[in-house]
Amino acid sequence: MGIEQNKGNVDLLLDQLCLKADKSIGKLVQQRLQLKRLARKADSLGQETVRLQSELARQQEDKRLLTKRFQGYPDQQQQLQEDNQLLAEKNQRLKEENDRLNDQLNRLQVRLKSITESPLTDSSAAILEMIRESLNDEDVHKEHQQPSMPVPARFSAKEILDQWCKRYPKAFSVPCMQPLKIGIHEDLVQLEAIPDHWVRRALASYVRSPRYLRLLKAGAVRLDLKGNNAGFISEDEAHHAAEQLEEIRQQRLEKERKLREQDEARRMNSKLEQLVTRHS
């Protein structure tokens, strides 16, 4: 009787152990299946990442080729537009000068006609007056007696250049630049009350601009502060200006390239974050 009871307890205990083992095996099977699914998701995510990286590299290569192909077009178009604007402004100035000379010629002809019809004593005084008017002595005197600009409290290249454009319009003009005389800073130092190094810094900001450098073509005329011919651009000077323009262009392209790379990196990170969120 006791042996049968013990045998029954052992059988019950074995049944319980088998049941627990079946449950544990079932859990292990489920966990294994879940691990397989996670592995497949990881593989899929890895393949998608490789595909995106390949697509990004292809897009960057396409952009590099397009940039290399078209990088010269904006500069050429900008230069043509500036040259056209420069020519239009020159034509306008020449037209105004021609109108002024024609008006002066007409007035002189009228005066000459009146002189020929007047007595000799009156003619002498009229001739002297006409000569003074034709030479424009008063304007020349005013040009040499221009007051120097007041010394500002701090350096500002823009303010100094604005003053020079007003005081020396035949040499300095932002919308209609002209090559300047070599050594013009020495003339400015003698005429201006501002410090010598301010003159050099303001002048450097003017002559190192891309618009000014594009004007330095071999044979172009240099002007002094009065707008007179002060020499010509040599071949070496034109070549040096072209090198400076190319250096400025390369710096601009490098800056644009870095900005594009930063934008691409941000877009790539955003896509990867979206993929991770989608598959998690």
Phi, psi and omega per residue, in radians:
M1 nan -0.833 3.135
G2 -1.139 -0.645 -3.113
I3 -1.186 -0.717 3.139
E4 -1.116 -0.673 3.120
Q5 -1.128 -0.728 3.116
N6 -1.131 -0.671 3.126
K7 -1.109 -0.687 3.114
G8 -1.126 -0.690 3.117
N9 -1.123 -0.705 3.140
V10 -1.126 -0.739 3.127
D11 -1.089 -0.721 3.115
L12 -1.094 -0.735 3.134
L13 -1.125 -0.705 3.108
L14 -1.129 -0.699 3.116
D15 -1.072 -0.728 3.129
Q16 -1.127 -0.710 3.135
L17 -1.135 -0.701 3.120
C18 -1.115 -0.715 3.126
L19 -1.094 -0.773 3.115
K20 -1.121 -0.694 3.124
A21 -1.108 -0.723 3.108
D22 -1.071 -0.734 3.127
K23 -1.100 -0.748 -3.129
S24 -1.129 -0.710 3.119
I25 -1.126 -0.697 3.111
G26 -1.069 -0.754 3.105
K27 -1.094 -0.742 3.128
L28 -1.078 -0.706 3.123
V29 -1.093 -0.771 3.124
Q30 -1.092 -0.744 3.125
Q31 -1.122 -0.666 3.118
R32 -1.127 -0.742 3.102
L33 -1.089 -0.714 3.126
Q34 -1.118 -0.697 3.098
L35 -1.104 -0.681 3.107
K36 -1.100 -0.752 3.122
R37 -1.084 -0.765 3.121
L38 -1.094 -0.655 3.124
A39 -1.138 -0.725 3.098
R40 -1.103 -0.704 3.095
K41 -1.099 -0.727 3.129
A42 -1.105 -0.729 3.102
D43 -1.096 -0.752 -3.139
S44 -1.100 -0.744 3.116
L45 -1.107 -0.715 3.107
G46 -1.097 -0.753 3.114
Q47 -1.125 -0.700 3.113
E48 -1.133 -0.667 3.114
T49 -1.125 -0.761 3.107
V50 -1.091 -0.708 3.135
R51 -1.117 -0.761 3.134
L52 -1.133 -0.709 3.111
Q53 -1.116 -0.709 3.095
S54 -1.125 -0.723 3.122
E55 -1.147 -0.710 3.112
L56 -1.095 -0.752 3.116
A57 -1.097 -0.695 3.118
R58 -1.135 -0.744 3.122
Q59 -1.113 -0.723 3.116
Q60 -1.102 -0.677 3.121
E61 -1.176 -0.702 3.094
D62 -1.098 -0.738 3.135
K63 -1.154 -0.660 3.125
R64 -1.093 -0.760 3.135
L65 -1.140 -0.727 3.124
L66 -1.159 -0.700 3.117
T67 -1.112 -0.743 3.126
K68 -1.120 -0.597 -3.098
R69 -1.294 -0.699 -3.012
F70 -1.895 0.109 -3.046
Q71 -1.144 -0.451 -3.128
G72 -1.455 -0.295 -3.053
Y73 -1.144 -0.815 -3.127
P74 -1.039 -0.720 -3.137
D75 -1.112 -0.736 3.138
Q76 -1.137 -0.746 3.120
Q77 -1.125 -0.738 3.123
Q78 -1.098 -0.745 3.132
Q79 -1.112 -0.725 3.112
L80 -1.102 -0.728 3.120
Q81 -1.110 -0.756 3.134
E82 -1.171 -0.676 3.103
D83 -1.126 -0.715 3.105
N84 -1.110 -0.732 3.102
Q85 -1.111 -0.710 3.133
L86 -1.098 -0.768 3.131
L87 -1.132 -0.699 3.125
A88 -1.106 -0.716 3.123
E89 -1.187 -0.671 3.078
K90 -1.101 -0.762 3.120
N91 -1.070 -0.700 3.113
Q92 -1.124 -0.749 3.120
R93 -1.126 -0.716 3.120
L94 -1.141 -0.674 3.114
K95 -1.109 -0.783 3.123
E96 -1.109 -0.715 3.112
E97 -1.135 -0.696 3.116
N98 -1.125 -0.725 3.101
D99 -1.103 -0.713 -3.140
R100 -1.131 -0.729 3.138
L101 -1.170 -0.690 3.088
N102 -1.095 -0.719 3.109
D103 -1.121 -0.743 3.117
Q104 -1.125 -0.679 3.116
L105 -1.121 -0.735 3.120
N106 -1.105 -0.725 3.120
R107 -1.134 -0.701 3.119
L108 -1.134 -0.675 3.113
Q109 -1.115 -0.702 3.098
V110 -1.125 -0.736 3.122
R111 -1.133 -0.728 3.126
L112 -1.081 -0.697 3.132
K113 -1.121 -0.714 3.123
S114 -1.196 -0.578 3.128
I115 -1.163 -0.732 -3.131
T116 -1.135 -0.396 -3.115
E117 -1.681 -0.065 -3.107
S118 -1.750 2.881 3.087
P119 -1.082 2.894 -3.063
L120 -1.112 -0.758 -3.101
T121 -1.119 -0.730 3.105
D122 -1.187 -0.565 -3.117
S123 -1.144 -0.672 -3.117
S124 -1.090 -0.827 3.131
A125 -1.141 -0.679 3.139
A126 -1.153 -0.662 3.130
I127 -1.121 -0.749 3.129
L128 -1.097 -0.747 3.117
E129 -1.109 -0.697 3.129
M130 -1.130 -0.679 3.122
I131 -1.120 -0.743 3.135
R132 -1.103 -0.704 3.137
E133 -1.167 -0.715 -3.112
S134 -1.186 -0.574 3.100
L135 -1.404 -0.260 3.106
N136 0.991 0.846 -3.078
D137 -1.061 -0.591 -3.087
E138 -1.154 -0.729 3.127
D139 -1.159 -0.690 3.117
V140 -1.096 -0.704 3.124
H141 -1.128 -0.747 3.127
K142 -1.106 -0.615 -3.119
E143 -1.097 -0.674 -3.129
H144 -1.399 -0.265 -3.077
Q145 -1.846 0.355 3.136
Q146 -1.110 2.329 3.088
P147 -1.242 2.482 3.118
S148 -1.257 2.675 -3.098
M149 -1.218 2.524 3.104
P150 -1.130 2.608 -3.130
V151 -1.337 2.052 3.136
P152 -1.248 2.872 -3.100
A153 -1.224 -0.527 3.132
R154 -2.473 2.822 -3.095
F155 -1.269 2.342 3.035
S156 -2.568 1.890 -3.119
A157 -1.045 -0.664 -3.113
K158 -1.117 -0.790 -3.132
E159 -1.119 -0.727 -3.138
I160 -1.126 -0.780 -3.141
L161 -1.146 -0.627 3.078
D162 -1.075 -0.707 3.105
Q163 -1.150 -0.729 3.136
W164 -1.135 -0.655 3.108
C165 -1.087 -0.569 3.108
K166 -1.376 -0.664 -3.053
R167 -1.465 -0.549 -3.117
Y168 -2.265 1.117 -3.056
P169 -1.145 -0.352 -3.141
K170 -1.410 -0.186 3.116
A171 -1.972 -0.802 -3.077
F172 -1.875 2.228 3.086
S173 -2.812 2.045 -3.114
V174 -1.149 -0.795 3.133
P175 -1.301 -0.334 -3.078
C176 -2.397 1.297 -3.083
M177 -1.228 2.667 3.068
Q178 -2.394 2.563 3.040
P179 -1.034 2.396 -3.066
L180 -1.749 2.759 3.119
K181 -1.058 2.479 3.025
I182 -1.210 2.226 -3.103
G183 1.525 0.265 -3.119
I184 -1.172 -0.389 3.100
H185 -1.098 -0.535 3.106
E186 -1.165 -0.679 3.077
D187 -1.129 -0.709 -3.135
L188 -1.161 -0.680 3.133
V189 -1.074 -0.669 -3.140
Q190 -1.235 -0.529 -3.051
L191 -1.661 -0.458 -3.035
E192 -1.737 2.620 -3.133
A193 -1.580 -0.121 -3.122
I194 -1.331 2.802 -3.114
P195 -1.067 2.705 -3.108
D196 -1.036 -0.742 -3.083
H197 -1.244 -0.420 3.029
W198 -1.197 -0.710 3.105
V199 -1.040 -0.799 -3.104
R200 -1.140 -0.726 -3.116
R201 -1.187 -0.753 3.128
A202 -1.139 -0.720 3.134
L203 -1.153 -0.670 3.127
A204 -1.098 -0.696 3.121
S205 -1.128 -0.437 3.139
Y206 -1.421 -0.866 -3.007
V207 -1.431 -0.195 3.116
R208 -1.717 0.053 3.113
S209 -1.281 2.596 3.128
P210 -1.004 -0.643 -3.136
R211 -1.089 -0.725 3.138
Y212 -1.208 -0.737 -3.106
L213 -1.094 -0.558 3.132
R214 -1.198 -0.330 3.138
L215 -1.390 -0.300 -3.013
L216 -1.421 1.305 3.067
K217 -1.751 2.557 -3.120
A218 -0.992 2.226 3.124
G219 1.659 -0.180 3.122
A220 -1.158 2.596 -3.062
V221 -1.470 2.383 3.004
R222 -1.635 2.517 -3.109
L223 -2.048 2.584 3.006
D224 -1.599 -3.002 -3.062
L225 -1.135 -0.407 -3.140
K226 -1.623 0.002 -3.134
G227 1.517 0.222 3.138
N228 -1.505 2.711 3.092
N229 -1.089 2.171 -3.103
A230 -2.232 0.521 3.119
G231 2.100 -3.067 -3.076
F232 -2.331 2.747 3.095
I233 -1.324 2.231 3.120
S234 -1.486 2.953 3.110
E235 -1.083 -0.746 -3.133
D236 -1.115 -0.725 3.137
E237 -1.136 -0.715 3.109
A238 -1.129 -0.700 3.130
H239 -1.141 -0.736 3.125
H240 -1.120 -0.701 3.104
A241 -1.101 -0.701 3.114
A242 -1.113 -0.677 3.104
E243 -1.125 -0.713 3.104
Q244 -1.113 -0.711 3.098
L245 -1.088 -0.729 3.126
E246 -1.128 -0.684 3.108
E247 -1.119 -0.746 3.098
I248 -1.092 -0.722 -3.142
R249 -1.121 -0.746 3.119
Q250 -1.110 -0.692 3.097
Q251 -1.094 -0.714 3.115
R252 -1.146 -0.742 3.131
L253 -1.128 -0.685 3.123
E254 -1.125 -0.704 3.102
K255 -1.110 -0.755 3.121
E256 -1.139 -0.663 3.131
R257 -1.094 -0.760 3.136
K258 -1.110 -0.684 3.114
L259 -1.131 -0.700 3.111
R260 -1.126 -0.728 3.130
E261 -1.096 -0.685 3.106
Q262 -1.125 -0.715 3.108
D263 -1.122 -0.739 3.129
E264 -1.126 -0.688 3.131
A265 -1.130 -0.709 3.106
R266 -1.132 -0.704 3.113
R267 -1.148 -0.683 3.133
M268 -1.129 -0.780 3.126
N269 -1.106 -0.662 3.120
S270 -1.129 -0.731 3.117
K271 -1.122 -0.747 3.140
L272 -1.109 -0.696 3.116
E273 -1.136 -0.663 3.104
Q274 -1.134 -0.704 3.120
L275 -1.143 -0.761 3.139
V276 -1.087 -0.720 3.140
T277 -1.151 -0.667 -3.118
R278 -1.176 -0.649 -3.060
H279 -1.673 -0.039 -3.131
S280 -1.474 nan nan
